Amino acid sequence: MKVGVVVFPGSNCDRDSEYCFGTLMGHEVVRLWHKDASLPSLDLVVIPGGFSYGDYLRSGALARFSPVMESVTAFANEGGKVLGICNGFQILCEAGLLPGTLRLNTPKRFVCKNIHLLPEVKSNMPTASLDPQKPLQIPIAHGEGSYYADRDTLSSLRVNNQILFRYCDENGHVSDAVNPNGSVDGIAGISSANHCVVGMMPHPERAADPQQGNTDGLALLQSLLTFWTKH
């Protein structure tokens, strides 16, 4: 698989993503600059975490207008696969490639810690290869990670199996008590209706190297790639 990693001014997880998809997973990785007006032939575009344009105005609001995003939007509209992590998720929502928005964390402060995710697993979802009974331990690091969507949008997300991950405790129980940012319905990650575009606030690329003692993120990413390869 050929993977493109977009780099904006302020991106800080681009190297992590390159290492994860390239060194750990064995895929060909190319860097995409935010001023690039076109994309090379790719199987997947990754929009990594960080603070594009310093999070001025609103996280992802300025990056959404970068030249590369016109190409990424066209790529996604043609069925291309796109993964947005943390700031990447914010950018995808700002660009209209995913529904909803990311708001300031309910505690009104930056949150950086390991959390647990419970995957929603069905055969027609990008999480199909994961165990629905096994919570994943994945790091988060964000100040604007509270996912919000109106009632109709939430209903559509549920009906179309677009909610991929919810925040939970180590035993897989979803509750407000373990929701780190106030996301509606505990949502940590979603997909587009055709499941080609995925966005999530947690950082699976930071839980992928066996030397770190946790490869839950690697399993998560492998599930996405396995699904996309088959579809």
Secondary structure, 3 states (H helix, E strand, C coil): CEEEEEECCCECCHHHHHHHHHHHCCCEEEEEECCCCCCCCCCEEEECCECHHHHCCCCCCCHHHCHHHHHHHHHHHCCCEEEEECHHHHHHHHCCCCCCEEECCCCCCCEEEEEEEEECCCCCCCCCCCCCCCCEEEEEEECCCEEECCHHHHHHHHHCCCEEEEEECCCCCCCHHHCCCCCHHHEEEEECCCCCEEEECCCHHHCCCHHHCCCHHHHHHHHHHHHHHHC
